[in-house]
Structure formats: C-alpha cells, structure tokens
Amino acid sequence: MVARAALGVVTLISVACGGAPVSSDGGAADAATSTADASPGVDIDCAATPCVYVRAGAGGAGSSWSDALDDLPDPMDPTTTYLLATGSYRGGALAGTIVRATAASHGDGAGWDDAYDGAAALAAPVTLATDDTTLDGATWAGFTLTADALVGGCPACGSLRVTGARVTVRHLRVTGDYQASFGHSVAIAGHDTTFEACHFDRALFEDTFGGEPAGTLTLRGNLIEMPDPPDDGAHRDVFNPYTGAGGWSLVLERNMFLDIWLFAFLLQQGDDLGDLTIRGNVFARGGGHALRFGSGSGGAGTVRFEHNTFFETIDYAGPAATHRDNIYARRAEWTDAFGGDTVHLSGSATTSAFWDDGGQFVDAGDPLGPDGRPWTDDDGLRLAPGSEALGAASDGGNLGAY
C-alpha cells in the first residue's frame, strides 16, 4: 500500500506553470526564483483605497497603527482595506480586502513597529459571502485557520464557507484533524472562486473542499496534503461535491497534492461540467486517482492534463481527455489502494514519460526536499541530470511539472 509519511511545511507564493526552461544542472531554470516565498507582502495604497488598521490588544479607532482597532469591525465595509498585525482575530462574516501587514508593506507608517509583522490567526468559522472579497496573508501561512468550528454547525458548510462572487483567498493555512464524518474543511458555493498559495493540512472531516462552485474554481500554487489519516473508512478526498449542479470549470495550476487518501478530485455531479485544465501539478503518493468521475457523473467540456508529474498516483478516470508532456512514475513496490500498479490508465499520452522506478528524479522518496518547500532547487521530484525528460516536451521544455 501507499506510504503515509508526514510532510514538512512548504513555502510558496508566485506561480509558474510547467514546461520550465532547462537549467545547466538538469532542473527547471526558474524553480527557486519563481515560486520561493520572497515576497515582502502585498502592495497597499491607502491613498487610493481607505485603510483601517487592526492590532490585537490595541484600543483605538483604526485610523493608523498608533490608533489601531483591537479586532475586525462587524460589519465590514466591502470598499475598505483592513490591515492586520500579528495576533488573533474574530472569524464570522468578513468582507473587503483583509491583508496581513508586513515590515515592508503596512500602509501608513505612523505608529508601526516591526514586531507587528507576524502570522495572524482567524477564529473559525469564517464566511466570505460578499462579492470581490480578498483574504491575503501576504506570505506563506500569513493567515491561519484551525478548522475546529463549523458555519452554522453544518459539516457540509465547513469551517470556511465561500458564497460571494470573485472571492480570492491567498496565503492561508487551514488545519484539520480528520474527524470521522461526512463534511469538509472548506465549502464553496461562490462564482469564480480562487485559492492561491494556501496550505491545506489534513481535512477537518472527510474532504478538504466540498460544495457546488459556479463559474471557474481556480486552485493555483497550493499545497494540499493528508499525512497519516486514520483507518476509519473515510475517503479523505481533496474535493468531493457528492452531487449537485454542473456547468462549472476547474483550473489546477502548479499545486502539490501529497499523500491524498483516497482521491484528489472525485466528481459526482449529475450534470456536465465545463472545461477542466490540470497543468503543472505534482500528484505524489496517492491512494487513488488524481481526478476521477463517479459512476453517476455527467460529462465535461475540454479536459486537459499537461506538464504534470504523477508519482505513485493514478492519473485519471473519466470522459475523453488530452494528456500531453506528463510524467507517470512509480517504484517497483508501489500499489494503489485497490491493489493496482498502473499510474496512467486512460487514453493516449503524447510526448510523455513512463517510468517503473524513481531513478530519473533527484530523490523520489522526498518530494519536498530538505527545506520542506516545493518548487525549490532541492525538491525530490525535480529531474535528475541526464533524465530523458529534460527538454523532451512538445513545447521544448521539460516533461512533467519541473
């Protein structure tokens, strides 16, 4: 069966998709510089957008750091930017632009102290129901949310529920504890929802995400992992809508899915979906498929798998799809949750590699590498010097995600 090793914390911020240029040492030339967490924070212009300053323990009116509020106001103004210093803050209904302040980017400097630059914890549950809300922790895990309370006490509603249109969540770490029940950490019912550079560490219940998205659901630059789940019969899928309306599209770019038990995306909606684009991702050490349509599912529009690395994870089962420039690899001892040993199951794969060992990777046993960060120069699933995948893609780049 698949090993369920615990994984380290990851740092990731900006995104570059697969097909990266080949470097002289056999890796992706931009692996460290394009996705390492070197950001000083979010650009903030308080002259263009009203800013409110929030610092736990303060007692002011929010006009500056020396006059900061002690918590987020309720209700919040959707046209305002709220700057948060390190500390713990309320959850509930959030709106506007909520940004963690950093030493390099914190709006008006009056009263600022660099000690205010640190992670900020939001209390569960959180709801994002106002259109165009942005929640941005500025750097990796700048905002944290422990999934230990539910929206309306409803497992299907999760600890974070998105119902507004064009909601964007960045740099948030959500931590669950594998409670043995139907339910999700995050419930999505909004139009055009985006999660970027977030870390989802274990599901609260069975799945990381659930619900019925609309428009396009975009996951970009995230780490989603489920190390050491209990043997309680639950799937532990990344996303499982169970049933519901189709019509929505899915974009997965430059994510890492590690130790997912059982499926990453199990799509069981009755209606047809829109387009599915799966590009530049790593799926490693999974129990089942990276993406699988359930027996009662509808179809989909265009389904494309490009520049992904599937390591000891079954790739796909569903409607006709295009498979191009991917790597499918396993070690000899690996079997999936069903006892199979095949990584690529469905359809022809153009200009792709099929390996029965991990020898063409730097270190297949350690996908994140010693620094615990994806897309850096020590990642274990980078291509080893001399790998046949270097420069072999149809676009002139490397096969796979690196």
Secondary structure per residue as TSV (DSSP state, phi and psi in degrees):
chain	resnum	aa	ss	phi	psi
A	1	M	-	360.0	173.1
A	2	V	-	-75.7	134.8
A	3	A	-	-66.3	144.1
A	4	R	-	-119.3	61.5
A	5	A	-	-77.0	141.7
A	6	A	-	-69.4	146.5
A	7	L	-	-117.0	157.8
A	8	G	-	-83.2	176.8
A	9	V	-	-74.7	147.8
A	10	V	-	-116.1	147.4
A	11	T	-	-116.3	130.0
A	12	L	-	-158.9	140.5
A	13	I	-	-139.9	-72.4
A	14	S	S	-84.8	171.8
A	15	V	-	-129.7	134.0
A	16	A	-	-132.2	129.4
A	17	C	-	-82.4	178.0
A	18	G	S	-61.5	175.3
A	19	G	-	78.2	31.1
A	20	A	-	-66.4	151.3
A	21	P	-	-62.2	154.2
A	22	V	B	-82.6	131.8
A	23	S	-	-93.8	169.8
A	24	S	T	-66.3	-24.6
A	25	D	T	-96.6	9.2
A	26	G	S	94.2	3.7
A	27	G	S	-106.6	179.9
A	28	A	B	-72.2	129.7
A	29	A	T	-62.6	-28.4
A	30	D	T	-107.6	17.7
A	31	A	H	-59.7	-44.3
A	32	A	H	-82.9	-41.3
A	33	T	H	-78.4	-28.0
A	34	S	H	-85.8	-22.8
A	35	T	H	-129.9	0.9
A	36	A	S	-72.3	152.2
A	37	D	S	-82.2	79.4
A	38	A	-	-107.3	5.7
A	39	S	-	-69.8	135.3
A	40	P	-	-79.1	-6.5
A	41	G	-	136.6	-164.2
A	42	V	-	-99.2	137.1
A	43	D	-	-64.4	127.7
A	44	I	-	-125.9	126.1
A	45	D	-	-122.6	93.2
A	46	C	T	-75.5	-10.1
A	47	A	T	-77.0	-29.6
A	48	A	T	-90.6	-33.3
A	49	T	S	-129.9	131.1
A	50	P	-	-57.0	136.7
A	51	C	E	-115.5	141.6
A	52	V	E	-121.8	132.2
A	53	Y	E	-100.3	132.1
A	54	V	E	-131.7	125.6
A	55	R	-	-142.6	122.2
A	56	A	T	-56.0	130.2
A	57	G	T	95.4	-12.7
A	58	A	-	-78.6	177.5
A	59	G	-	-149.7	27.9
A	60	G	S	-96.7	-158.2
A	61	A	-	-103.8	-5.7
A	62	G	S	95.9	10.6
A	63	S	S	-80.9	-18.7
A	64	S	S	-163.0	177.0
A	65	W	G	-67.2	-30.8
A	66	S	G	-79.1	-9.0
A	67	D	G	-128.4	36.5
A	68	A	-	-73.1	149.5
A	69	L	B	-67.8	157.6
A	70	D	S	-92.5	-7.8
A	71	D	S	-161.3	168.4
A	72	L	-	-65.2	137.8
A	73	P	-	-71.0	164.2
A	74	D	S	-142.5	112.2
A	75	P	S	-81.8	173.4
A	76	M	-	-108.6	150.8
A	77	D	-	-89.2	120.4
A	78	P	T	-66.5	-10.8
A	79	T	T	-98.1	6.2
A	80	T	-	-110.6	148.2
A	81	T	E	-99.1	127.0
A	82	Y	E	-107.1	119.6
A	83	L	E	-100.9	123.5
A	84	L	E	-109.9	128.3
A	85	A	-	-80.9	171.6
A	86	T	S	-58.7	148.4
A	87	G	E	143.6	-171.0
A	88	S	E	-114.0	137.7
A	89	Y	E	-136.2	163.0
A	90	R	-	-66.3	158.3
A	91	G	-	-101.6	-128.5
A	92	G	E	76.8	-151.8
A	93	A	E	-78.9	120.5
A	94	L	-	-115.6	147.3
A	95	A	-	-151.5	165.2
A	96	G	S	85.3	-152.8
A	97	T	E	-112.1	115.5
A	98	I	E	-111.1	114.6
A	99	V	E	-128.5	137.3
A	100	R	E	-78.0	128.9
A	101	A	-	-78.5	144.2
A	102	T	-	-125.9	169.2
A	103	A	S	-59.6	-33.1
A	104	A	S	-88.7	-16.5
A	105	S	-	-149.1	98.4
A	106	H	-	-145.5	23.6
A	107	G	S	71.8	-142.5
A	108	D	S	-60.7	127.1
A	109	G	-	-77.4	-6.9
A	110	A	T	-61.8	116.5
A	111	G	T	85.4	1.0
A	112	W	-	-70.7	142.6
A	113	D	-	-131.6	133.0
A	114	D	G	-60.5	-17.1
A	115	A	G	-67.2	-14.6
A	116	Y	G	-76.7	-12.0
A	117	D	-	-83.3	106.4
A	118	G	S	-176.3	170.1
A	119	A	-	-60.3	148.2
A	120	A	E	-123.2	130.1
A	121	A	E	-98.4	132.2
A	122	L	E	-104.1	137.3
A	123	A	-	-80.9	132.7
A	124	A	S	-78.4	149.9
A	125	P	-	-88.0	161.0
A	126	V	E	-123.1	137.0
A	127	T	E	-121.6	135.9
A	128	L	E	-119.7	86.6
A	129	A	-	-105.8	-8.7
A	130	T	S	-93.3	133.2
A	131	D	T	-57.2	145.1
A	132	D	T	65.1	24.5
A	133	T	-	-73.8	139.2
A	134	T	E	-124.6	129.4
A	135	L	E	-119.2	113.9
A	136	D	E	-136.9	114.1
A	137	G	-	-79.1	2.0
A	138	A	S	75.1	-42.2
A	139	T	S	-137.7	172.0
A	140	W	T	-52.8	125.6
A	141	A	T	57.0	31.3
A	142	G	S	-65.2	-34.0
A	143	F	E	-108.7	141.8
A	144	T	E	-126.8	148.2
A	145	L	E	-141.8	115.1
A	146	T	E	-86.5	119.3
A	147	A	-	-78.9	81.6
A	148	D	-	-128.8	7.4
A	149	A	S	-147.6	150.7
A	150	L	-	-112.8	146.5
A	151	V	G	-64.8	116.8
A	152	G	G	62.8	19.6
A	153	G	G	67.3	18.9
A	154	C	-	-107.3	113.3
A	155	P	G	-56.6	-34.9
A	156	A	G	-72.2	-14.3
A	157	C	G	-92.8	-13.5
A	158	G	B	71.5	-178.5
A	159	S	S	-89.3	-15.4
A	160	L	E	-133.5	120.3
A	161	R	E	-122.2	126.9
A	162	V	E	-111.9	117.2
A	163	T	-	-124.5	-15.1
A	164	G	S	-73.9	161.2
A	165	A	T	-86.0	145.0
A	166	R	T	57.3	40.9
A	167	V	-	-83.4	135.3
A	168	T	E	-124.1	130.5
A	169	V	E	-122.1	125.3
A	170	R	E	-131.8	148.2
A	171	H	S	56.6	42.5
A	172	L	E	-115.0	132.9
A	173	R	E	-103.8	125.0
A	174	V	E	-113.9	124.1
A	175	T	E	-117.9	127.4
A	176	G	-	-114.1	-176.4
A	177	D	-	-140.3	23.6
A	178	Y	-	58.2	47.9
A	179	Q	-	-66.6	137.6
A	180	A	S	-83.0	83.8
A	181	S	S	-165.6	158.8
A	182	F	S	-60.5	136.6
A	183	G	-	150.5	179.7
A	184	H	E	-137.9	160.1
A	185	S	E	-76.7	-42.3
A	186	V	E	-127.2	129.7
A	187	A	E	-111.5	130.7
A	188	I	E	-118.8	121.4
A	189	A	-	-136.8	17.9
A	190	G	S	-96.4	170.1
A	191	H	B	-98.2	125.7
A	192	D	S	59.7	61.6
A	193	T	-	-89.5	139.2
A	194	T	E	-130.0	132.5
A	195	F	E	-119.8	125.3
A	196	E	E	-131.8	137.5
A	197	A	S	53.4	37.5
A	198	C	-	-102.2	159.8
A	199	H	E	-121.9	117.0
A	200	F	E	-108.8	105.6
A	201	D	E	-107.1	101.0
A	202	R	S	68.0	144.5
A	203	A	-	-85.9	150.3
A	204	L	S	-65.6	-48.6
A	205	F	S	-117.8	-112.9
A	206	E	S	-89.3	-37.1
A	207	D	E	-126.4	155.5
A	208	T	E	-72.4	-50.4
A	209	F	E	-120.3	148.7
A	210	G	E	-150.4	-175.7
A	211	G	E	107.6	-167.4
A	212	E	-	-128.1	91.3
A	213	P	-	-66.0	165.7
A	214	A	B	-135.3	157.3
A	215	G	S	69.4	-124.2
A	216	T	E	-122.7	125.5
A	217	L	E	-93.2	121.4
A	218	T	E	-117.3	125.8
A	219	L	E	-118.6	119.8
A	220	R	E	-140.2	124.3
A	221	G	S	73.0	23.9
A	222	N	-	-99.1	156.4
A	223	L	E	-109.2	123.5
A	224	I	E	-126.1	118.5
A	225	E	E	-139.2	151.8
A	226	M	-	-136.9	70.0
A	227	P	-	-71.2	141.8
A	228	D	S	50.0	55.4
A	229	P	-	-71.9	153.0
A	230	P	-	-69.6	153.8
A	231	D	S	-89.2	75.7
A	232	D	S	-120.1	11.0
A	233	G	S	88.1	-8.3
A	234	A	-	-76.4	149.4
A	235	H	-	-68.8	-42.6
A	236	R	-	58.8	53.1
A	237	D	-	-81.5	156.3
A	238	V	S	-69.8	-49.1
A	239	F	B	-140.9	126.0
A	240	N	-	-144.7	99.9
A	241	P	-	-75.8	-5.4
A	242	Y	-	62.9	-70.6
A	243	T	S	-141.0	-175.8
A	244	G	-	129.0	178.8
A	245	A	-	-74.8	149.5
A	246	G	-	-95.1	-149.2
A	247	G	-	90.1	-18.6
A	248	W	-	-89.8	156.3
A	249	S	E	-109.6	161.2
A	250	L	E	-130.3	130.2
A	251	V	E	-121.9	119.4
A	252	L	E	-116.9	115.7
A	253	E	E	-133.4	125.3
A	254	R	S	57.0	42.0
A	255	N	-	-101.6	161.0
A	256	M	E	-117.8	126.2
A	257	F	E	-116.0	112.1
A	258	L	E	-123.2	134.1
A	259	D	S	56.8	41.3
A	260	I	-	-82.0	127.2
A	261	W	S	-130.4	94.6
A	262	L	S	-120.8	-52.1
A	263	F	-	-109.5	150.6
A	264	A	S	-73.5	-65.0
A	265	F	E	-120.5	111.6
A	266	L	E	-110.1	106.6
A	267	L	E	-101.2	116.0
A	268	Q	-	-125.7	19.1
A	269	Q	-	-67.6	150.3
A	270	G	S	-79.8	-25.3
A	271	D	S	-97.0	163.6
A	272	D	-	-64.8	143.9
A	273	L	-	-89.2	171.6
A	274	G	-	-83.3	-139.3
A	275	D	-	-86.6	144.1
A	276	L	E	-119.9	118.8
A	277	T	E	-118.3	116.8
A	278	I	E	-122.2	103.2
A	279	R	E	-138.3	131.0
A	280	G	S	74.2	22.6
A	281	N	-	-100.1	160.5
A	282	V	E	-112.5	126.0
A	283	F	E	-117.5	111.9
A	284	A	E	-131.7	139.1
A	285	R	S	57.0	48.3
A	286	G	-	-92.5	158.7
A	287	G	S	-84.1	-27.8
A	288	G	S	-140.1	-137.5
A	289	H	E	-83.7	150.3
A	290	A	E	-67.9	-40.7
A	291	L	E	-146.6	126.6
A	292	R	E	-140.8	134.2
A	293	F	E	-87.9	135.0
A	294	G	-	-73.8	171.0
A	295	S	T	-65.6	-26.6
A	296	G	T	-100.7	13.1
A	297	S	-	-75.4	154.3
A	298	G	-	-79.7	-164.7
A	299	G	-	-95.1	-153.7
A	300	A	-	-155.9	166.1
A	301	G	S	-75.9	-120.4
A	302	T	-	-83.4	130.6
A	303	V	E	-118.4	120.1
A	304	R	E	-129.6	129.0
A	305	F	E	-115.0	113.6
A	306	E	E	-136.5	133.4
A	307	H	S	57.8	39.6
A	308	N	-	-103.0	154.5
A	309	T	E	-111.3	115.3
A	310	F	E	-104.3	106.9
A	311	F	E	-115.2	111.9
A	312	E	S	53.6	43.8
A	313	T	S	-145.1	130.2
A	314	I	E	-66.0	140.3
A	315	D	E	-81.2	-50.6
A	316	Y	E	-165.6	145.7
A	317	A	E	-145.1	117.4
A	318	G	S	170.4	-160.8
A	319	P	S	-60.0	167.5
A	320	A	-	-53.4	137.6
A	321	A	-	-140.3	160.1
A	322	T	E	-97.5	128.6
A	323	H	E	-121.0	118.2
A	324	R	E	-147.2	136.1
A	325	D	S	63.6	30.3
A	326	N	-	-98.5	165.8
A	327	I	E	-118.0	131.2
A	328	Y	E	-120.0	115.6
A	329	A	E	-141.3	150.2
A	330	R	-	-153.8	155.0
A	331	R	-	-92.5	160.2
A	332	A	T	-59.3	-32.8
A	333	E	T	-83.9	-6.2
A	334	W	-	-77.3	138.3
A	335	T	-	-135.6	154.9
A	336	D	-	-84.2	-174.9
A	337	A	T	-65.7	-16.3
A	338	F	T	-103.6	4.2
A	339	G	S	88.8	2.0
A	340	G	-	-83.4	165.5
A	341	D	-	-133.5	24.9
A	342	T	-	-108.2	129.5
A	343	V	S	-88.6	-43.9
A	344	H	-	-102.5	119.6
A	345	L	-	-110.0	-28.3
A	346	S	S	-128.3	116.6
A	347	G	S	83.6	165.0
A	348	S	-	-77.1	149.1
A	349	A	E	-121.5	113.1
A	350	T	E	-80.7	138.9
A	351	T	T	39.5	57.7
A	352	S	-	-125.8	164.1
A	353	A	E	-113.7	143.6
A	354	F	E	-128.2	115.0
A	355	W	E	-123.1	138.1
A	356	D	S	-100.7	14.6
A	357	D	S	-154.2	173.6
A	358	G	S	-98.2	15.7
A	359	G	T	-67.5	-19.0
A	360	Q	T	-91.9	4.3
A	361	F	B	-99.9	160.4
A	362	V	S	-62.3	-49.2
A	363	D	-	-158.0	91.7
A	364	A	T	-63.0	-22.5
A	365	G	T	-78.6	-7.3
A	366	D	-	-139.4	77.8
A	367	P	T	-56.6	-35.7
A	368	L	T	-85.8	-19.5
A	369	G	T	77.9	173.3
A	370	P	T	-58.5	-29.9
A	371	D	T	-82.8	-3.9
A	372	G	T	67.4	21.2
A	373	R	-	-124.0	135.4
A	374	P	T	-80.5	159.3
A	375	W	T	63.0	31.5
A	376	T	S	-119.1	173.7
A	377	D	T	-69.5	-8.8
A	378	D	T	-107.7	11.2
A	379	D	-	-59.5	135.9
A	380	G	T	-71.2	-24.0
A	381	L	T	-97.4	14.7
A	382	R	S	-67.1	158.5
A	383	L	B	-77.9	133.7
A	384	A	-	-72.2	151.7
A	385	P	T	-53.6	135.7
A	386	G	T	86.7	-1.2
A	387	S	-	-61.5	142.0
A	388	E	T	-66.9	-14.0
A	389	A	T	-82.9	-12.3
A	390	L	T	-66.9	121.5
A	391	G	T	67.6	14.1
A	392	A	-	-96.8	-0.7
A	393	A	S	-75.1	161.4
A	394	S	T	-66.2	-21.5
A	395	D	T	-97.1	8.2
A	396	G	S	90.2	-8.2
A	397	G	S	-87.4	-159.5
A	398	N	-	-88.8	151.8
A	399	L	S	-68.1	152.9
A	400	G	S	82.1	-165.1
A	401	A	-	-85.5	-12.4
A	402	Y	-	-110.7	360.0
